[in-house]
Amino acid sequence: MVRKYKTEDEYEMIPLSQEELHEELKRLTGWEQLNKAWIAREYTFDHYLDGVEFARNVGEYAQKRMHHPTIKIDYKKVMVEISSWRAKGVTELDIEMVQDFNDIYDQTGDFA
């Protein structure tokens, strides 16, 4: 069964209030607020190629959603940052996607 993902165009691109964002971040493992408009998480891996695989999987998932995070690979660490440009902040779509990024991480290779 193929899962149908909503794309950016299928969401009302309204940024979460700072209170809503704070509450969401409490339940999201590893995610932190960078500034008013961006959230980020650093993922750590035992092997360089596991991080590369994770970044590729996140990229493929983001392409399906047509909503693209910033992904930075630094040896055994991968930093993912996300925001909604149209909304100028973090939206429901971003929160949904970072939950899936965490699931992708849990399914990717060996990690520290």
Rosetta silent file (secondary structure, phi, psi, omega in degrees, C-alpha in Angstrom):
SEQUENCE: MVRKYKTEDEYEMIPLSQEELHEELKRLTGWEQLNKAWIAREYTFDHYLDGVEFARNVGEYAQKRMHHPTIKIDYKKVMVEISSWRAKGVTELDIEMVQDFNDIYDQTGDFA
SCORE:     score description
SCORE:     0.000 S_00000001
   1 L     0.000  130.221  179.823    0.000    0.000    0.000 S_00000001
   2 L   -91.273  127.185  179.003    1.369    3.400   -0.998 S_00000001
   3 L   -80.482  130.053  177.746    0.989    6.114    1.609 S_00000001
   4 L   -88.774  116.921  178.684   -0.393    9.386    0.222 S_00000001
   5 L   -96.101  139.338  172.130    1.514   12.322    1.642 S_00000001
   6 L   -75.116  143.797  175.442    0.081   15.784    1.717 S_00000001
   7 L  -100.881  171.714 -178.951    2.242   18.398    0.028 S_00000001
   8 H   -52.067  -38.318 -177.642    2.821   22.000    1.058 S_00000001
   9 H   -68.510  -13.656 -179.487    0.017   23.136   -1.245 S_00000001
  10 H   -96.213    5.468  178.799   -2.475   20.994    0.678 S_00000001
  11 L  -115.039  149.320  166.382   -1.849   22.768    3.987 S_00000001
  12 L   -76.264  119.651 -174.764   -2.861   26.154    5.248 S_00000001
  13 L   -87.290   74.075  179.939    0.596   27.635    5.611 S_00000001
  14 L  -112.281  125.253 -179.289    0.032   29.347    8.933 S_00000001
  15 L   -67.967  146.439  174.023    2.948   29.440   11.376 S_00000001
  16 L   -67.345  148.664  172.928    2.444   27.949   14.809 S_00000001
  17 L   -68.064  162.634  178.993    2.349   30.427   17.662 S_00000001
  18 H   -61.199  -35.521  176.941    5.424   30.396   19.899 S_00000001
  19 H   -65.126  -45.923  178.999    3.327   28.666   22.594 S_00000001
  20 H   -61.895  -43.860 -179.938    2.154   25.985   20.148 S_00000001
  21 H   -62.710  -43.667  178.926    5.697   25.467   18.885 S_00000001
  22 H   -58.680  -43.149  179.326    7.055   25.190   22.435 S_00000001
  23 H   -65.296  -42.219  178.369    4.459   22.508   23.228 S_00000001
  24 H   -62.868  -42.216 -177.764    5.243   20.561   20.049 S_00000001
  25 H   -65.411  -27.024  178.100    8.993   20.660   20.760 S_00000001
  26 H   -61.810  -31.217 -175.947    8.413   19.145   24.213 S_00000001
  27 H  -103.047    1.162 -179.986    7.225   15.931   22.582 S_00000001
  28 L  -102.426  112.682 -177.911    9.662   15.794   19.655 S_00000001
  29 L   -58.931  121.130  170.684   12.836   13.887   20.490 S_00000001
  30 L    83.626   -9.959 -175.718   15.951   15.955   19.847 S_00000001
  31 L   -87.103  138.585 -179.483   14.347   18.946   18.108 S_00000001
  32 E  -132.916  155.483  177.143   15.184   22.489   19.212 S_00000001
  33 E   -84.534  125.023  177.262   14.134   25.947   18.157 S_00000001
  34 L   -81.597  -43.456  177.793   16.929   27.792   16.315 S_00000001
  35 L  -160.081 -168.406 -175.389   15.073   31.088   16.143 S_00000001
  36 L   -59.520  -27.270 -171.645   11.513   32.307   15.727 S_00000001
  37 L  -111.458   -9.376 -172.505   11.164   30.673   12.295 S_00000001
  38 L  -130.700  145.924  169.947   13.362   27.537   12.323 S_00000001
  39 E  -123.715  159.174 -175.474   13.728   24.260   14.219 S_00000001
  40 E  -152.324  157.731  171.895   16.631   21.802   13.985 S_00000001
  41 E  -145.255  140.763  172.502   17.981   18.469   15.113 S_00000001
  42 E  -102.778  123.161  177.569   21.440   16.938   14.929 S_00000001
  43 E  -102.069  139.513 -177.696   21.413   13.191   14.289 S_00000001
  44 E  -117.148  140.022 -177.024   24.510   11.127   15.175 S_00000001
  45 L  -128.575  155.853  175.885   25.655    7.899   13.486 S_00000001
  46 L   -75.887  -28.715 -175.211   28.334    5.274   14.110 S_00000001
  47 L  -130.714  140.538 -179.850   29.347    5.260   10.455 S_00000001
  48 H   -52.268  -47.975 -175.897   29.649    8.038    7.889 S_00000001
  49 H   -67.011  -24.623  173.786   27.658    6.167    5.236 S_00000001
  50 H   -64.880  -39.603  176.898   24.750    5.643    7.656 S_00000001
  51 H   -65.604  -39.930  177.966   24.476    9.427    7.890 S_00000001
  52 H   -63.917  -43.847  178.081   24.633    9.722    4.110 S_00000001
  53 H   -60.809  -43.933  178.109   21.896    7.081    3.768 S_00000001
  54 H   -59.601  -46.885 -179.888   19.765    8.931    6.313 S_00000001
  55 H   -60.901  -40.568  177.818   20.225   12.222    4.450 S_00000001
  56 H   -63.198  -44.760 -179.923   19.254   10.532    1.171 S_00000001
  57 H   -64.086  -41.080  176.546   16.147    8.990    2.760 S_00000001
  58 H   -63.787  -42.366  179.110   15.107   12.329    4.278 S_00000001
  59 H   -61.821  -42.749  178.679   15.691   13.997    0.909 S_00000001
  60 H   -65.193  -42.448  178.035   13.548   11.458   -0.936 S_00000001
  61 H   -61.978  -45.897 -179.330   10.788   11.786    1.645 S_00000001
  62 H   -61.661  -37.314  178.659   10.940   15.609    1.464 S_00000001
  63 H   -64.223  -39.982  176.492   10.698   15.464   -2.322 S_00000001
  64 H   -61.245  -35.530 -179.527    7.501   13.392   -2.057 S_00000001
  65 H   -84.597  -12.076 -176.853    6.109   16.035    0.281 S_00000001
  66 L    56.067   41.643  179.593    7.417   18.888   -1.921 S_00000001
  67 L  -148.687  111.801 -163.106    8.717   20.585    1.229 S_00000001
  68 L  -111.714  122.905  175.396   12.479   20.621    1.592 S_00000001
  69 L   -82.086  169.680  168.230   14.588   20.957    4.756 S_00000001
  70 E   -87.368  129.407 -179.534   18.194   22.056    4.944 S_00000001
  71 E  -124.008  125.091  179.279   20.388   18.970    5.375 S_00000001
  72 E  -123.617  125.431  178.165   24.056   19.256    6.382 S_00000001
  73 E  -102.194  126.968  177.075   26.365   16.238    6.597 S_00000001
  74 E  -133.783   88.165 -178.042   29.415   16.559    8.852 S_00000001
  75 L    56.110 -105.621 -176.907   31.195   13.191    9.020 S_00000001
  76 L   -99.441   17.040  179.134   29.051   11.108   11.452 S_00000001
  77 E  -125.570  142.243  174.863   26.543   13.884   12.140 S_00000001
  78 E  -128.218  122.323  177.284   23.629   15.103   10.059 S_00000001
  79 E   -99.967  129.306  176.290   21.920   18.393   10.906 S_00000001
  80 E  -118.697  127.193  177.875   18.377   18.882    9.639 S_00000001
  81 E  -123.149  140.784 -178.446   16.769   22.322    9.787 S_00000001
  82 E  -145.294  147.568  176.569   13.217   23.066    8.690 S_00000001
  83 L  -161.676  168.164  175.057   10.814   25.969    8.343 S_00000001
  84 E  -109.665  110.153 -177.393    8.073   26.973    5.942 S_00000001
  85 L   -57.719  -45.504 -178.101    9.234   29.793    3.726 S_00000001
  86 L   -60.835  -37.196 -177.890    5.705   30.730    2.647 S_00000001
  87 L   -88.044  -12.850 -176.190    4.517   30.940    6.261 S_00000001
  88 L    58.544   41.019  179.376    7.747   32.522    7.515 S_00000001
  89 E   174.682 -173.935 -179.684    7.784   30.067   10.409 S_00000001
  90 L   -86.096  131.294 -177.149    7.200   26.517   11.593 S_00000001
  91 L  -117.787  177.443  175.008    3.875   25.016   10.523 S_00000001
  92 H   -56.846  -38.823  178.555    1.848   21.863   11.106 S_00000001
  93 H   -61.154  -44.269  179.088    3.507   20.401    8.005 S_00000001
  94 H   -60.044  -44.223 -179.228    6.985   20.915    9.488 S_00000001
  95 H   -63.562  -43.931  178.129    5.976   19.185   12.727 S_00000001
  96 H   -60.034  -43.040 -178.431    4.479   16.252   10.840 S_00000001
  97 H   -68.335  -40.090 -178.540    7.624   15.911    8.754 S_00000001
  98 H   -67.964  -29.619  173.144   10.089   16.018   11.664 S_00000001
  99 H   -61.486  -42.503  178.090    8.155   13.205   13.326 S_00000001
 100 H   -69.626  -34.851  174.766    8.745   11.216   10.138 S_00000001
 101 H   -59.168  -43.002  178.322   12.430   12.267   10.055 S_00000001
 102 H   -62.067  -39.277  176.851   12.765   10.753   13.539 S_00000001
 103 H   -64.884  -41.501  177.346   11.145    7.539   12.262 S_00000001
 104 H   -60.706  -42.591  177.917   13.552    7.464    9.300 S_00000001
 105 H   -59.075  -45.262 -178.639   16.444    7.874   11.752 S_00000001
 106 H   -62.693  -22.012 -177.686   15.203    4.961   13.852 S_00000001
 107 L   -99.908    1.064 -173.428   15.220    2.783   10.712 S_00000001
 108 L  -104.023  112.069  168.834   18.667    3.835    9.398 S_00000001
 109 L    43.059 -161.269  174.759   21.720    1.672   10.142 S_00000001
 110 L   -91.033  137.162  177.622   23.632    1.688   13.397 S_00000001
 111 L  -137.742  156.157 -177.013   23.823    4.988   15.193 S_00000001
 112 L   -72.683    0.000    0.000   25.483    6.303   18.311 S_00000001
